[in-house]
Amino acid sequence: MLDHLIDEYCDQMAAKQEEIEHLQNEIKRIQSRVQEFKALREDLKRQSEEE
């Protein structure tokens, strides 16, 4: 009985760790997109100032 509970909690921890890793990867992708958009904004701003 106790071994079964321990196994369940270990499985839950592993699942939560996978969720954390997935979210961390998603955050990195979003941060990258934000940086791309900021760079694009600066490029567009420079182009409009040159005109």
Phi and psi in radians as a Rosetta constraint file:
Dihedral C 1 N 2 CA 2 C 2 CIRCULARHARMONIC -1.126 0.35
Dihedral N 2 CA 2 C 2 N 3 CIRCULARHARMONIC -0.692 0.35
Dihedral C 2 N 3 CA 3 C 3 CIRCULARHARMONIC -1.067 0.35
Dihedral N 3 CA 3 C 3 N 4 CIRCULARHARMONIC -0.668 0.35
Dihedral C 3 N 4 CA 4 C 4 CIRCULARHARMONIC -1.112 0.35
Dihedral N 4 CA 4 C 4 N 5 CIRCULARHARMONIC -0.752 0.35
Dihedral C 4 N 5 CA 5 C 5 CIRCULARHARMONIC -1.116 0.35
Dihedral N 5 CA 5 C 5 N 6 CIRCULARHARMONIC -0.732 0.35
Dihedral C 5 N 6 CA 6 C 6 CIRCULARHARMONIC -1.073 0.35
Dihedral N 6 CA 6 C 6 N 7 CIRCULARHARMONIC -0.795 0.35
Dihedral C 6 N 7 CA 7 C 7 CIRCULARHARMONIC -1.058 0.35
Dihedral N 7 CA 7 C 7 N 8 CIRCULARHARMONIC -0.725 0.35
Dihedral C 7 N 8 CA 8 C 8 CIRCULARHARMONIC -1.071 0.35
Dihedral N 8 CA 8 C 8 N 9 CIRCULARHARMONIC -0.786 0.35
Dihedral C 8 N 9 CA 9 C 9 CIRCULARHARMONIC -1.188 0.35
Dihedral N 9 CA 9 C 9 N 10 CIRCULARHARMONIC -0.632 0.35
Dihedral C 9 N 10 CA 10 C 10 CIRCULARHARMONIC -1.119 0.35
Dihedral N 10 CA 10 C 10 N 11 CIRCULARHARMONIC -0.716 0.35
Dihedral C 10 N 11 CA 11 C 11 CIRCULARHARMONIC -1.099 0.35
Dihedral N 11 CA 11 C 11 N 12 CIRCULARHARMONIC -0.731 0.35
Dihedral C 11 N 12 CA 12 C 12 CIRCULARHARMONIC -1.104 0.35
Dihedral N 12 CA 12 C 12 N 13 CIRCULARHARMONIC -0.722 0.35
Dihedral C 12 N 13 CA 13 C 13 CIRCULARHARMONIC -1.103 0.35
Dihedral N 13 CA 13 C 13 N 14 CIRCULARHARMONIC -0.746 0.35
Dihedral C 13 N 14 CA 14 C 14 CIRCULARHARMONIC -1.112 0.35
Dihedral N 14 CA 14 C 14 N 15 CIRCULARHARMONIC -0.728 0.35
Dihedral C 14 N 15 CA 15 C 15 CIRCULARHARMONIC -1.117 0.35
Dihedral N 15 CA 15 C 15 N 16 CIRCULARHARMONIC -0.740 0.35
Dihedral C 15 N 16 CA 16 C 16 CIRCULARHARMONIC -1.154 0.35
Dihedral N 16 CA 16 C 16 N 17 CIRCULARHARMONIC -0.654 0.35
Dihedral C 16 N 17 CA 17 C 17 CIRCULARHARMONIC -1.110 0.35
Dihedral N 17 CA 17 C 17 N 18 CIRCULARHARMONIC -0.707 0.35
Dihedral C 17 N 18 CA 18 C 18 CIRCULARHARMONIC -1.101 0.35
Dihedral N 18 CA 18 C 18 N 19 CIRCULARHARMONIC -0.707 0.35
Dihedral C 18 N 19 CA 19 C 19 CIRCULARHARMONIC -1.083 0.35
Dihedral N 19 CA 19 C 19 N 20 CIRCULARHARMONIC -0.744 0.35
Dihedral C 19 N 20 CA 20 C 20 CIRCULARHARMONIC -1.056 0.35
Dihedral N 20 CA 20 C 20 N 21 CIRCULARHARMONIC -0.816 0.35
Dihedral C 20 N 21 CA 21 C 21 CIRCULARHARMONIC -1.088 0.35
Dihedral N 21 CA 21 C 21 N 22 CIRCULARHARMONIC -0.719 0.35
Dihedral C 21 N 22 CA 22 C 22 CIRCULARHARMONIC -1.081 0.35
Dihedral N 22 CA 22 C 22 N 23 CIRCULARHARMONIC -0.792 0.35
Dihedral C 22 N 23 CA 23 C 23 CIRCULARHARMONIC -1.134 0.35
Dihedral N 23 CA 23 C 23 N 24 CIRCULARHARMONIC -0.677 0.35
Dihedral C 23 N 24 CA 24 C 24 CIRCULARHARMONIC -1.099 0.35
Dihedral N 24 CA 24 C 24 N 25 CIRCULARHARMONIC -0.708 0.35
Dihedral C 24 N 25 CA 25 C 25 CIRCULARHARMONIC -1.145 0.35
Dihedral N 25 CA 25 C 25 N 26 CIRCULARHARMONIC -0.699 0.35
Dihedral C 25 N 26 CA 26 C 26 CIRCULARHARMONIC -1.112 0.35
Dihedral N 26 CA 26 C 26 N 27 CIRCULARHARMONIC -0.729 0.35
Dihedral C 26 N 27 CA 27 C 27 CIRCULARHARMONIC -1.066 0.35
Dihedral N 27 CA 27 C 27 N 28 CIRCULARHARMONIC -0.745 0.35
Dihedral C 27 N 28 CA 28 C 28 CIRCULARHARMONIC -1.079 0.35
Dihedral N 28 CA 28 C 28 N 29 CIRCULARHARMONIC -0.717 0.35
Dihedral C 28 N 29 CA 29 C 29 CIRCULARHARMONIC -1.125 0.35
Dihedral N 29 CA 29 C 29 N 30 CIRCULARHARMONIC -0.734 0.35
Dihedral C 29 N 30 CA 30 C 30 CIRCULARHARMONIC -1.148 0.35
Dihedral N 30 CA 30 C 30 N 31 CIRCULARHARMONIC -0.737 0.35
Dihedral C 30 N 31 CA 31 C 31 CIRCULARHARMONIC -1.075 0.35
Dihedral N 31 CA 31 C 31 N 32 CIRCULARHARMONIC -0.677 0.35
Dihedral C 31 N 32 CA 32 C 32 CIRCULARHARMONIC -1.098 0.35
Dihedral N 32 CA 32 C 32 N 33 CIRCULARHARMONIC -0.765 0.35
Dihedral C 32 N 33 CA 33 C 33 CIRCULARHARMONIC -1.095 0.35
Dihedral N 33 CA 33 C 33 N 34 CIRCULARHARMONIC -0.714 0.35
Dihedral C 33 N 34 CA 34 C 34 CIRCULARHARMONIC -1.043 0.35
Dihedral N 34 CA 34 C 34 N 35 CIRCULARHARMONIC -0.772 0.35
Dihedral C 34 N 35 CA 35 C 35 CIRCULARHARMONIC -1.115 0.35
Dihedral N 35 CA 35 C 35 N 36 CIRCULARHARMONIC -0.682 0.35
Dihedral C 35 N 36 CA 36 C 36 CIRCULARHARMONIC -1.093 0.35
Dihedral N 36 CA 36 C 36 N 37 CIRCULARHARMONIC -0.750 0.35
Dihedral C 36 N 37 CA 37 C 37 CIRCULARHARMONIC -1.174 0.35
Dihedral N 37 CA 37 C 37 N 38 CIRCULARHARMONIC -0.652 0.35
Dihedral C 37 N 38 CA 38 C 38 CIRCULARHARMONIC -1.127 0.35
Dihedral N 38 CA 38 C 38 N 39 CIRCULARHARMONIC -0.725 0.35
Dihedral C 38 N 39 CA 39 C 39 CIRCULARHARMONIC -1.130 0.35
Dihedral N 39 CA 39 C 39 N 40 CIRCULARHARMONIC -0.729 0.35
Dihedral C 39 N 40 CA 40 C 40 CIRCULARHARMONIC -1.084 0.35
Dihedral N 40 CA 40 C 40 N 41 CIRCULARHARMONIC -0.744 0.35
Dihedral C 40 N 41 CA 41 C 41 CIRCULARHARMONIC -1.042 0.35
Dihedral N 41 CA 41 C 41 N 42 CIRCULARHARMONIC -0.760 0.35
Dihedral C 41 N 42 CA 42 C 42 CIRCULARHARMONIC -1.131 0.35
Dihedral N 42 CA 42 C 42 N 43 CIRCULARHARMONIC -0.709 0.35
Dihedral C 42 N 43 CA 43 C 43 CIRCULARHARMONIC -1.086 0.35
Dihedral N 43 CA 43 C 43 N 44 CIRCULARHARMONIC -0.787 0.35
Dihedral C 43 N 44 CA 44 C 44 CIRCULARHARMONIC -1.137 0.35
Dihedral N 44 CA 44 C 44 N 45 CIRCULARHARMONIC -0.664 0.35
Dihedral C 44 N 45 CA 45 C 45 CIRCULARHARMONIC -1.117 0.35
Dihedral N 45 CA 45 C 45 N 46 CIRCULARHARMONIC -0.758 0.35
Dihedral C 45 N 46 CA 46 C 46 CIRCULARHARMONIC -1.116 0.35
Dihedral N 46 CA 46 C 46 N 47 CIRCULARHARMONIC -0.727 0.35
Dihedral C 46 N 47 CA 47 C 47 CIRCULARHARMONIC -1.109 0.35
Dihedral N 47 CA 47 C 47 N 48 CIRCULARHARMONIC -0.722 0.35
Dihedral C 47 N 48 CA 48 C 48 CIRCULARHARMONIC -1.213 0.35
Dihedral N 48 CA 48 C 48 N 49 CIRCULARHARMONIC -0.516 0.35
Dihedral C 48 N 49 CA 49 C 49 CIRCULARHARMONIC -1.291 0.35
Dihedral N 49 CA 49 C 49 N 50 CIRCULARHARMONIC -0.493 0.35
Dihedral C 49 N 50 CA 50 C 50 CIRCULARHARMONIC -1.317 0.35
Dihedral N 50 CA 50 C 50 N 51 CIRCULARHARMONIC -0.389 0.35
